[in-house]
Amino acid sequence: MIVLSSCCWAVRVVGRRWINDSDLTAADKVKEKDAIYIQFVLKGLGNIGDSTEQLLSDSIPGYQSQ
């Protein structure tokens, strides 16, 4: 995760590559999936939607924030 921030804002960028369990059982070539998540945060205002930390902890078993 890359985090850029100042006193009033922050930007978090996360790259992810994964394979679904259903892809492992297919006889065809396994195709990895890629995604990039970008979160913009205006400090002092409320959040809308899930945080990047929550997304990572929900989708990566054993993930812990540094």
PDB file of N, CA, C and O in Angstrom:
ATOM      1  N   MET A   1       0.846  -1.157   0.000  1.00  0.00           N
ATOM      2  CA  MET A   1       0.000   0.000   0.000  1.00  0.00           C
ATOM      3  C   MET A   1       0.897   1.227   0.000  1.00  0.00           C
ATOM      4  O   MET A   1       1.880   1.293   0.738  1.00  0.00           O
ATOM      5  N   ILE A   2       0.551   2.189  -0.829  1.00  0.00           N
ATOM      6  CA  ILE A   2       1.256   3.465  -0.878  1.00  0.00           C
ATOM      7  C   ILE A   2       0.326   4.517  -0.283  1.00  0.00           C
ATOM      8  O   ILE A   2      -0.842   4.604  -0.662  1.00  0.00           O
ATOM      9  N   VAL A   3       0.835   5.302   0.634  1.00  0.00           N
ATOM     10  CA  VAL A   3       0.029   6.347   1.264  1.00  0.00           C
ATOM     11  C   VAL A   3       0.727   7.688   1.087  1.00  0.00           C
ATOM     12  O   VAL A   3       1.890   7.845   1.458  1.00  0.00           O
ATOM     13  N   LEU A   4       0.021   8.641   0.525  1.00  0.00           N
ATOM     14  CA  LEU A   4       0.481  10.021   0.424  1.00  0.00           C
ATOM     15  C   LEU A   4      -0.475  10.864   1.250  1.00  0.00           C
ATOM     16  O   LEU A   4      -1.690  10.697   1.151  1.00  0.00           O
ATOM     17  N   SER A   5       0.060  11.772   2.066  1.00  0.00           N
ATOM     18  CA  SER A   5      -0.861  12.561   2.883  1.00  0.00           C
ATOM     19  C   SER A   5      -0.274  13.917   3.226  1.00  0.00           C
ATOM     20  O   SER A   5       0.931  14.149   3.130  1.00  0.00           O
ATOM     21  N   SER A   6      -1.164  14.792   3.625  1.00  0.00           N
ATOM     22  CA  SER A   6      -0.797  16.108   4.139  1.00  0.00           C
ATOM     23  C   SER A   6      -1.706  16.375   5.338  1.00  0.00           C
ATOM     24  O   SER A   6      -2.336  15.455   5.861  1.00  0.00           O
ATOM     25  N   CYS A   7      -1.771  17.614   5.763  1.00  0.00           N
ATOM     26  CA  CYS A   7      -2.608  17.932   6.923  1.00  0.00           C
ATOM     27  C   CYS A   7      -4.102  17.808   6.617  1.00  0.00           C
ATOM     28  O   CYS A   7      -4.898  17.599   7.533  1.00  0.00           O
ATOM     29  N   CYS A   8      -4.495  17.932   5.353  1.00  0.00           N
ATOM     30  CA  CYS A   8      -5.916  17.989   5.007  1.00  0.00           C
ATOM     31  C   CYS A   8      -6.421  16.817   4.172  1.00  0.00           C
ATOM     32  O   CYS A   8      -7.632  16.619   4.073  1.00  0.00           O
ATOM     33  N   TRP A   9      -5.535  16.043   3.575  1.00  0.00           N
ATOM     34  CA  TRP A   9      -5.964  14.978   2.684  1.00  0.00           C
ATOM     35  C   TRP A   9      -4.997  13.800   2.729  1.00  0.00           C
ATOM     36  O   TRP A   9      -3.883  13.914   3.242  1.00  0.00           O
ATOM     37  N   ALA A  10      -5.437  12.672   2.187  1.00  0.00           N
ATOM     38  CA  ALA A  10      -4.588  11.487   2.047  1.00  0.00           C
ATOM     39  C   ALA A  10      -5.061  10.698   0.829  1.00  0.00           C
ATOM     40  O   ALA A  10      -6.244  10.720   0.486  1.00  0.00           O
ATOM     41  N   VAL A  11      -4.141  10.012   0.188  1.00  0.00           N
ATOM     42  CA  VAL A  11      -4.446   9.138  -0.937  1.00  0.00           C
ATOM     43  C   VAL A  11      -3.782   7.796  -0.652  1.00  0.00           C
ATOM     44  O   VAL A  11      -2.598   7.742  -0.322  1.00  0.00           O
ATOM     45  N   ARG A  12      -4.543   6.721  -0.780  1.00  0.00           N
ATOM     46  CA  ARG A  12      -4.003   5.373  -0.595  1.00  0.00           C
ATOM     47  C   ARG A  12      -4.176   4.609  -1.899  1.00  0.00           C
ATOM     48  O   ARG A  12      -5.244   4.642  -2.509  1.00  0.00           O
ATOM     49  N   VAL A  13      -3.124   3.923  -2.322  1.00  0.00           N
ATOM     50  CA  VAL A  13      -3.162   3.132  -3.550  1.00  0.00           C
ATOM     51  C   VAL A  13      -2.710   1.716  -3.221  1.00  0.00           C
ATOM     52  O   VAL A  13      -1.673   1.509  -2.590  1.00  0.00           O
ATOM     53  N   VAL A  14      -3.511   0.741  -3.661  1.00  0.00           N
ATOM     54  CA  VAL A  14      -3.215  -0.664  -3.412  1.00  0.00           C
ATOM     55  C   VAL A  14      -3.361  -1.426  -4.724  1.00  0.00           C
ATOM     56  O   VAL A  14      -4.351  -1.265  -5.438  1.00  0.00           O
ATOM     57  N   GLY A  15      -2.365  -2.262  -5.038  1.00  0.00           N
ATOM     58  CA  GLY A  15      -2.455  -3.169  -6.180  1.00  0.00           C
ATOM     59  C   GLY A  15      -2.697  -4.571  -5.666  1.00  0.00           C
ATOM     60  O   GLY A  15      -2.177  -4.950  -4.617  1.00  0.00           O
ATOM     61  N   ARG A  16      -3.487  -5.345  -6.401  1.00  0.00           N
ATOM     62  CA  ARG A  16      -3.854  -6.687  -5.946  1.00  0.00           C
ATOM     63  C   ARG A  16      -3.887  -7.644  -7.125  1.00  0.00           C
ATOM     64  O   ARG A  16      -4.349  -7.280  -8.207  1.00  0.00           O
ATOM     65  N   ARG A  17      -3.401  -8.866  -6.926  1.00  0.00           N
ATOM     66  CA  ARG A  17      -3.487  -9.940  -7.922  1.00  0.00           C
ATOM     67  C   ARG A  17      -3.973 -11.183  -7.192  1.00  0.00           C
ATOM     68  O   ARG A  17      -3.459 -11.513  -6.123  1.00  0.00           O
ATOM     69  N   TRP A  18      -4.976 -11.888  -7.766  1.00  0.00           N
ATOM     70  CA  TRP A  18      -5.520 -13.050  -7.086  1.00  0.00           C
ATOM     71  C   TRP A  18      -6.047 -14.078  -8.077  1.00  0.00           C
ATOM     72  O   TRP A  18      -6.205 -13.805  -9.267  1.00  0.00           O
ATOM     73  N   ILE A  19      -6.315 -15.282  -7.542  1.00  0.00           N
ATOM     74  CA  ILE A  19      -6.936 -16.367  -8.288  1.00  0.00           C
ATOM     75  C   ILE A  19      -8.108 -16.871  -7.461  1.00  0.00           C
ATOM     76  O   ILE A  19      -7.953 -17.135  -6.268  1.00  0.00           O
ATOM     77  N   ASN A  20      -9.263 -17.005  -8.068  1.00  0.00           N
ATOM     78  CA  ASN A  20     -10.429 -17.547  -7.378  1.00  0.00           C
ATOM     79  C   ASN A  20     -10.308 -19.055  -7.234  1.00  0.00           C
ATOM     80  O   ASN A  20      -9.679 -19.710  -8.066  1.00  0.00           O
ATOM     81  N   ASP A  21     -10.906 -19.612  -6.183  1.00  0.00           N
ATOM     82  CA  ASP A  21     -10.896 -21.061  -5.977  1.00  0.00           C
ATOM     83  C   ASP A  21     -11.502 -21.794  -7.167  1.00  0.00           C
ATOM     84  O   ASP A  21     -11.017 -22.860  -7.549  1.00  0.00           O
ATOM     85  N   SER A  22     -12.559 -21.234  -7.759  1.00  0.00           N
ATOM     86  CA  SER A  22     -13.210 -21.890  -8.897  1.00  0.00           C
ATOM     87  C   SER A  22     -12.271 -21.962 -10.102  1.00  0.00           C
ATOM     88  O   SER A  22     -12.394 -22.874 -10.920  1.00  0.00           O
ATOM     89  N   ASP A  23     -11.343 -21.025 -10.223  1.00  0.00           N
ATOM     90  CA  ASP A  23     -10.377 -21.047 -11.321  1.00  0.00           C
ATOM     91  C   ASP A  23      -9.390 -22.201 -11.176  1.00  0.00           C
ATOM     92  O   ASP A  23      -8.890 -22.712 -12.178  1.00  0.00           O
ATOM     93  N   LEU A  24      -9.104 -22.614  -9.955  1.00  0.00           N
ATOM     94  CA  LEU A  24      -8.138 -23.689  -9.722  1.00  0.00           C
ATOM     95  C   LEU A  24      -8.666 -25.051 -10.162  1.00  0.00           C
ATOM     96  O   LEU A  24      -7.884 -25.936 -10.511  1.00  0.00           O
ATOM     97  N   THR A  25      -9.987 -25.225 -10.148  1.00  0.00           N
ATOM     98  CA  THR A  25     -10.572 -26.505 -10.527  1.00  0.00           C
ATOM     99  C   THR A  25     -10.859 -26.593 -12.018  1.00  0.00           C
ATOM    100  O   THR A  25     -11.178 -27.670 -12.522  1.00  0.00           O
ATOM    101  N   ALA A  26     -10.750 -25.490 -12.723  1.00  0.00           N
ATOM    102  CA  ALA A  26     -11.019 -25.495 -14.163  1.00  0.00           C
ATOM    103  C   ALA A  26      -9.872 -26.181 -14.901  1.00  0.00           C
ATOM    104  O   ALA A  26      -8.710 -26.057 -14.514  1.00  0.00           O
ATOM    105  N   ALA A  27     -10.208 -26.899 -15.959  1.00  0.00           N
ATOM    106  CA  ALA A  27      -9.199 -27.610 -16.743  1.00  0.00           C
ATOM    107  C   ALA A  27      -8.426 -26.645 -17.645  1.00  0.00           C
ATOM    108  O   ALA A  27      -7.318 -26.949 -18.087  1.00  0.00           O
ATOM    109  N   ASP A  28      -9.012 -25.497 -17.908  1.00  0.00           N
ATOM    110  CA  ASP A  28      -8.349 -24.509 -18.760  1.00  0.00           C
ATOM    111  C   ASP A  28      -7.216 -23.834 -18.013  1.00  0.00           C
ATOM    112  O   ASP A  28      -7.003 -24.073 -16.825  1.00  0.00           O
ATOM    113  N   LYS A  29      -6.510 -23.003 -18.714  1.00  0.00           N
ATOM    114  CA  LYS A  29      -5.414 -22.243 -18.114  1.00  0.00           C
ATOM    115  C   LYS A  29      -5.958 -21.316 -17.027  1.00  0.00           C
ATOM    116  O   LYS A  29      -6.964 -20.636 -17.230  1.00  0.00           O
ATOM    117  N   VAL A  30      -5.293 -21.294 -15.884  1.00  0.00           N
ATOM    118  CA  VAL A  30      -5.707 -20.428 -14.774  1.00  0.00           C
ATOM    119  C   VAL A  30      -5.349 -18.994 -15.128  1.00  0.00           C
ATOM    120  O   VAL A  30      -4.221 -18.705 -15.527  1.00  0.00           O
ATOM    121  N   LYS A  31      -6.312 -18.106 -14.981  1.00  0.00           N
ATOM    122  CA  LYS A  31      -6.090 -16.704 -15.311  1.00  0.00           C
ATOM    123  C   LYS A  31      -6.128 -15.872 -14.033  1.00  0.00           C
ATOM    124  O   LYS A  31      -7.123 -15.870 -13.308  1.00  0.00           O
ATOM    125  N   GLU A  32      -5.042 -15.173 -13.771  1.00  0.00           N
ATOM    126  CA  GLU A  32      -4.995 -14.298 -12.596  1.00  0.00           C
ATOM    127  C   GLU A  32      -5.811 -13.044 -12.864  1.00  0.00           C
ATOM    128  O   GLU A  32      -5.929 -12.587 -14.001  1.00  0.00           O
ATOM    129  N   LYS A  33      -6.362 -12.505 -11.807  1.00  0.00           N
ATOM    130  CA  LYS A  33      -7.120 -11.259 -11.885  1.00  0.00           C
ATOM    131  C   LYS A  33      -6.304 -10.160 -11.220  1.00  0.00           C
ATOM    132  O   LYS A  33      -5.625 -10.405 -10.223  1.00  0.00           O
ATOM    133  N   ASP A  34      -6.368  -8.960 -11.760  1.00  0.00           N
ATOM    134  CA  ASP A  34      -5.640  -7.812 -11.232  1.00  0.00           C
ATOM    135  C   ASP A  34      -6.610  -6.689 -10.912  1.00  0.00           C
ATOM    136  O   ASP A  34      -7.642  -6.535 -11.566  1.00  0.00           O
ATOM    137  N   ALA A  35      -6.266  -5.905  -9.894  1.00  0.00           N
ATOM    138  CA  ALA A  35      -7.075  -4.746  -9.546  1.00  0.00           C
ATOM    139  C   ALA A  35      -6.190  -3.689  -8.896  1.00  0.00           C
ATOM    140  O   ALA A  35      -5.178  -3.999  -8.268  1.00  0.00           O
ATOM    141  N   ILE A  36      -6.592  -2.449  -9.060  1.00  0.00           N
ATOM    142  CA  ILE A  36      -5.949  -1.322  -8.379  1.00  0.00           C
ATOM    143  C   ILE A  36      -7.051  -0.566  -7.651  1.00  0.00           C
ATOM    144  O   ILE A  36      -8.072  -0.211  -8.240  1.00  0.00           O
ATOM    145  N   TYR A  37      -6.834  -0.326  -6.373  1.00  0.00           N
ATOM    146  CA  TYR A  37      -7.789   0.410  -5.548  1.00  0.00           C
ATOM    147  C   TYR A  37      -7.162   1.741  -5.155  1.00  0.00           C
ATOM    148  O   TYR A  37      -6.005   1.795  -4.736  1.00  0.00           O
ATOM    149  N   ILE A  38      -7.933   2.809  -5.295  1.00  0.00           N
ATOM    150  CA  ILE A  38      -7.475   4.145  -4.906  1.00  0.00           C
ATOM    151  C   ILE A  38      -8.512   4.721  -3.949  1.00  0.00           C
ATOM    152  O   ILE A  38      -9.712   4.706  -4.222  1.00  0.00           O
ATOM    153  N   GLN A  39      -8.020   5.229  -2.820  1.00  0.00           N
ATOM    154  CA  GLN A  39      -8.910   5.839  -1.830  1.00  0.00           C
ATOM    155  C   GLN A  39      -8.445   7.263  -1.580  1.00  0.00           C
ATOM    156  O   GLN A  39      -7.275   7.499  -1.279  1.00  0.00           O
ATOM    157  N   PHE A  40      -9.364   8.212  -1.705  1.00  0.00           N
ATOM    158  CA  PHE A  40      -9.096   9.614  -1.399  1.00  0.00           C
ATOM    159  C   PHE A  40      -9.761   9.937  -0.067  1.00  0.00           C
ATOM    160  O   PHE A  40     -10.939   9.637   0.130  1.00  0.00           O
ATOM    161  N   VAL A  41      -9.016  10.545   0.841  1.00  0.00           N
ATOM    162  CA  VAL A  41      -9.535  10.867   2.165  1.00  0.00           C
ATOM    163  C   VAL A  41      -9.359  12.356   2.399  1.00  0.00           C
ATOM    164  O   VAL A  41      -8.252  12.884   2.292  1.00  0.00           O
ATOM    165  N   LEU A  42     -10.446  13.024   2.718  1.00  0.00           N
ATOM    166  CA  LEU A  42     -10.387  14.420   3.149  1.00  0.00           C
ATOM    167  C   LEU A  42     -10.476  14.400   4.663  1.00  0.00           C
ATOM    168  O   LEU A  42     -11.529  14.100   5.226  1.00  0.00           O
ATOM    169  N   LYS A  43      -9.384  14.715   5.314  1.00  0.00           N
ATOM    170  CA  LYS A  43      -9.328  14.628   6.780  1.00  0.00           C
ATOM    171  C   LYS A  43     -10.271  15.647   7.410  1.00  0.00           C
ATOM    172  O   LYS A  43     -10.392  16.780   6.944  1.00  0.00           O
ATOM    173  N   GLY A  44     -10.923  15.223   8.460  1.00  0.00           N
ATOM    174  CA  GLY A  44     -11.871  16.090   9.145  1.00  0.00           C
ATOM    175  C   GLY A  44     -13.293  15.902   8.654  1.00  0.00           C
ATOM    176  O   GLY A  44     -14.227  16.429   9.260  1.00  0.00           O
ATOM    177  N   LEU A  45     -13.480  15.158   7.561  1.00  0.00           N
ATOM    178  CA  LEU A  45     -14.812  14.859   7.049  1.00  0.00           C
ATOM    179  C   LEU A  45     -15.081  13.374   7.246  1.00  0.00           C
ATOM    180  O   LEU A  45     -14.141  12.598   7.414  1.00  0.00           O
ATOM    181  N   GLY A  46     -16.323  12.972   7.229  1.00  0.00           N
ATOM    182  CA  GLY A  46     -16.670  11.562   7.388  1.00  0.00           C
ATOM    183  C   GLY A  46     -16.305  10.748   6.160  1.00  0.00           C
ATOM    184  O   GLY A  46     -16.080  11.297   5.081  1.00  0.00           O
ATOM    185  N   ASN A  47     -16.249   9.434   6.330  1.00  0.00           N
ATOM    186  CA  ASN A  47     -15.942   8.532   5.221  1.00  0.00           C
ATOM    187  C   ASN A  47     -17.223   8.021   4.583  1.00  0.00           C
ATOM    188  O   ASN A  47     -18.263   7.923   5.234  1.00  0.00           O
ATOM    189  N   ILE A  48     -17.130   7.696   3.296  1.00  0.00           N
ATOM    190  CA  ILE A  48     -18.213   7.049   2.564  1.00  0.00           C
ATOM    191  C   ILE A  48     -17.659   5.733   2.044  1.00  0.00           C
ATOM    192  O   ILE A  48     -16.623   5.718   1.379  1.00  0.00           O
ATOM    193  N   GLY A  49     -18.335   4.632   2.338  1.00  0.00           N
ATOM    194  CA  GLY A  49     -17.879   3.327   1.859  1.00  0.00           C
ATOM    195  C   GLY A  49     -16.839   2.711   2.774  1.00  0.00           C
ATOM    196  O   GLY A  49     -16.500   3.262   3.822  1.00  0.00           O
ATOM    197  N   ASP A  50     -16.333   1.541   2.351  1.00  0.00           N
ATOM    198  CA  ASP A  50     -15.349   0.800   3.133  1.00  0.00           C
ATOM    199  C   ASP A  50     -13.966   1.415   2.979  1.00  0.00           C
ATOM    200  O   ASP A  50     -13.652   2.012   1.949  1.00  0.00           O
ATOM    201  N   SER A  51     -13.150   1.267   4.000  1.00  0.00           N
ATOM    202  CA  SER A  51     -11.783   1.755   3.926  1.00  0.00           C
ATOM    203  C   SER A  51     -10.911   0.742   3.193  1.00  0.00           C
ATOM    204  O   SER A  51     -11.288  -0.421   3.049  1.00  0.00           O
ATOM    205  N   THR A  52      -9.762   1.180   2.736  1.00  0.00           N
ATOM    206  CA  THR A  52      -8.810   0.298   2.078  1.00  0.00           C
ATOM    207  C   THR A  52      -8.350  -0.778   3.041  1.00  0.00           C
ATOM    208  O   THR A  52      -8.211  -1.936   2.647  1.00  0.00           O
ATOM    209  N   GLU A  53      -8.113  -0.424   4.290  1.00  0.00           N
ATOM    210  CA  GLU A  53      -7.693  -1.403   5.305  1.00  0.00           C
ATOM    211  C   GLU A  53      -8.742  -2.502   5.464  1.00  0.00           C
ATOM    212  O   GLU A  53      -8.392  -3.677   5.578  1.00  0.00           O
ATOM    213  N   GLN A  54     -10.004  -2.139   5.474  1.00  0.00           N
ATOM    214  CA  GLN A  54     -11.080  -3.118   5.617  1.00  0.00           C
ATOM    215  C   GLN A  54     -11.133  -4.031   4.400  1.00  0.00           C
ATOM    216  O   GLN A  54     -11.317  -5.240   4.545  1.00  0.00           O
ATOM    217  N   LEU A  55     -10.977  -3.476   3.213  1.00  0.00           N
ATOM    218  CA  LEU A  55     -10.959  -4.277   1.995  1.00  0.00           C
ATOM    219  C   LEU A  55      -9.850  -5.314   2.038  1.00  0.00           C
ATOM    220  O   LEU A  55     -10.081  -6.478   1.711  1.00  0.00           O
ATOM    221  N   LEU A  56      -8.660  -4.914   2.433  1.00  0.00           N
ATOM    222  CA  LEU A  56      -7.531  -5.836   2.485  1.00  0.00           C
ATOM    223  C   LEU A  56      -7.723  -6.912   3.543  1.00  0.00           C
ATOM    224  O   LEU A  56      -7.446  -8.084   3.286  1.00  0.00           O
ATOM    225  N   SER A  57      -8.189  -6.538   4.722  1.00  0.00           N
ATOM    226  CA  SER A  57      -8.360  -7.531   5.784  1.00  0.00           C
ATOM    227  C   SER A  57      -9.489  -8.509   5.460  1.00  0.00           C
ATOM    228  O   SER A  57      -9.445  -9.661   5.891  1.00  0.00           O
ATOM    229  N   ASP A  58     -10.502  -8.068   4.705  1.00  0.00           N
ATOM    230  CA  ASP A  58     -11.594  -8.967   4.314  1.00  0.00           C
ATOM    231  C   ASP A  58     -11.177  -9.940   3.214  1.00  0.00           C
ATOM    232  O   ASP A  58     -11.659 -11.072   3.184  1.00  0.00           O
ATOM    233  N   SER A  59     -10.293  -9.521   2.314  1.00  0.00           N
ATOM    234  CA  SER A  59      -9.997 -10.341   1.147  1.00  0.00           C
ATOM    235  C   SER A  59      -8.667 -11.083   1.191  1.00  0.00           C
ATOM    236  O   SER A  59      -8.425 -11.945   0.346  1.00  0.00           O
ATOM    237  N   ILE A  60      -7.792 -10.772   2.158  1.00  0.00           N
ATOM    238  CA  ILE A  60      -6.504 -11.445   2.258  1.00  0.00           C
ATOM    239  C   ILE A  60      -6.390 -12.100   3.636  1.00  0.00           C
ATOM    240  O   ILE A  60      -6.208 -11.414   4.642  1.00  0.00           O
ATOM    241  N   PRO A  61      -6.499 -13.429   3.675  1.00  0.00           N
ATOM    242  CA  PRO A  61      -6.394 -14.103   4.973  1.00  0.00           C
ATOM    243  C   PRO A  61      -5.055 -13.802   5.651  1.00  0.00           C
ATOM    244  O   PRO A  61      -3.998 -13.921   5.031  1.00  0.00           O
ATOM    245  N   GLY A  62      -5.106 -13.418   6.910  1.00  0.00           N
ATOM    246  CA  GLY A  62      -3.893 -13.142   7.668  1.00  0.00           C
ATOM    247  C   GLY A  62      -3.336 -11.748   7.492  1.00  0.00           C
ATOM    248  O   GLY A  62      -2.299 -11.433   8.075  1.00  0.00           O
ATOM    249  N   TYR A  63      -3.997 -10.884   6.695  1.00  0.00           N
ATOM    250  CA  TYR A  63      -3.481  -9.524   6.495  1.00  0.00           C
ATOM    251  C   TYR A  63      -3.556  -8.728   7.788  1.00  0.00           C
ATOM    252  O   TYR A  63      -4.571  -8.753   8.485  1.00  0.00           O
ATOM    253  N   GLN A  64      -2.476  -8.020   8.105  1.00  0.00           N
ATOM    254  CA  GLN A  64      -2.447  -7.127   9.260  1.00  0.00           C
ATOM    255  C   GLN A  64      -1.856  -5.795   8.833  1.00  0.00           C
ATOM    256  O   GLN A  64      -0.857  -5.755   8.115  1.00  0.00           O
ATOM    257  N   SER A  65      -2.461  -4.726   9.266  1.00  0.00           N
ATOM    258  CA  SER A  65      -1.961  -3.385   8.953  1.00  0.00           C
ATOM    259  C   SER A  65      -0.648  -3.128   9.686  1.00  0.00           C
ATOM    260  O   SER A  65      -0.462  -3.576  10.818  1.00  0.00           O
ATOM    261  N   GLN A  66       0.237  -2.422   9.048  1.00  0.00           N
ATOM    262  CA  GLN A  66       1.533  -2.092   9.655  1.00  0.00           C
ATOM    263  C   GLN A  66       1.387  -0.958  10.636  1.00  0.00           C
ATOM    264  O   GLN A  66       2.371  -0.540  11.246  1.00  0.00           O
TER     265      GLN A  66
END
